[in-house]
Amino acid sequence: HPHEQPIMNCYELFLNIRKQIERRRKGLFPVQPKPPQGFKDYLMNRCAYVLAGNATSRLSVPMISPPQSLQDQMKDLFTEQEKERYRLRMQHVIEKEKLVLSVEQEILRVHGRAARALANQALPFSVCTILKDEEVY
């Protein structure tokens, strides 16, 4: 039959696959995406987020002292409740910053994909791409 493939042994098949991968890899090159608008102000760039163990980063969340007009028992209760309110405010800031960082990361990923699409490159030029290619048998 004219549409029959030539019979190859497993070694020739393996070499053919490796040659295809090598050709595809030669087409890969680093693509530098343009930074998104306002990138210098990104939280991940400024590193202004609240970190565990970094006391100066916690200064953005104030701890309110009890009013002077309260009696001693009420001051103690206020202080106790304020510790819990502070913990909740801190948790709120941390969760908000996690979301902001996730959004920034996603924006950068989209910009990277767009730059690769403009360069007509489906796969990123990365260690992961090369390692994935090494797993093809």
KAMOWO-V736526 format. One record per residue. RES is the residue in one small letter. PHI is phi in whole degrees, 0 to 359 (* if undefined). PSI is psi in whole degrees, 0 to 359 (none if undefined). Layout:
RES | PHI | PSI
RES | PHI | PSI
This chain:
h | * | 145
p | 286 | 337
h | 266 | 11
e | 284 | 141
q | 279 | 146
p | 295 | 143
i | 285 | 125
m | 242 | 148
n | 276 | 173
c | 296 | 330
y | 290 | 318
e | 295 | 320
l | 300 | 314
f | 300 | 314
l | 297 | 322
n | 298 | 316
i | 298 | 315
r | 297 | 322
k | 295 | 319
q | 298 | 316
i | 297 | 317
e | 297 | 319
r | 298 | 316
r | 295 | 320
r | 293 | 324
k | 295 | 334
g | 281 | 349
l | 276 | 142
f | 207 | 156
p | 295 | 129
v | 249 | 123
q | 262 | 106
p | 288 | 153
k | 287 | 139
p | 294 | 145
p | 294 | 161
q | 299 | 133
g | 77 | 18
f | 299 | 325
k | 295 | 339
d | 266 | 1
y | 298 | 145
l | 301 | 320
m | 291 | 336
n | 277 | 319
r | 283 | 336
c | 56 | 40
a | 263 | 17
y | 277 | 162
v | 283 | 122
l | 247 | 145
a | 294 | 133
g | 86 | 354
n | 257 | 101
a | 295 | 324
t | 292 | 331
s | 287 | 342
r | 274 | 353
l | 293 | 340
s | 291 | 342
v | 253 | 110
p | 283 | 151
m | 254 | 119
i | 273 | 130
s | 274 | 153
p | 294 | 148
p | 297 | 148
q | 293 | 335
s | 286 | 350
l | 282 | 150
q | 283 | 166
d | 303 | 314
q | 298 | 319
m | 292 | 325
k | 297 | 317
d | 298 | 316
l | 296 | 317
f | 300 | 315
t | 298 | 316
e | 299 | 313
q | 292 | 325
e | 294 | 326
k | 299 | 317
e | 291 | 318
r | 298 | 319
y | 298 | 315
r | 300 | 317
l | 294 | 318
r | 297 | 318
m | 296 | 316
q | 298 | 320
h | 298 | 315
v | 298 | 316
i | 297 | 313
e | 296 | 320
k | 297 | 316
e | 293 | 325
k | 299 | 317
l | 296 | 316
v | 298 | 315
l | 297 | 321
s | 297 | 317
v | 296 | 315
e | 299 | 318
q | 298 | 318
e | 294 | 320
i | 299 | 316
l | 296 | 321
r | 297 | 316
v | 296 | 318
h | 297 | 320
g | 297 | 316
r | 296 | 320
a | 295 | 319
a | 296 | 320
r | 293 | 323
a | 295 | 319
l | 295 | 327
a | 275 | 3
n | 59 | 44
q | 235 | 109
a | 288 | 319
l | 260 | 146
p | 286 | 151
f | 277 | 92
s | 213 | 166
v | 299 | 320
c | 299 | 319
t | 297 | 315
i | 294 | 317
l | 296 | 321
k | 297 | 319
d | 297 | 327
e | 292 | 339
e | 276 | 355
v | 277 | 128
y | 246 | none
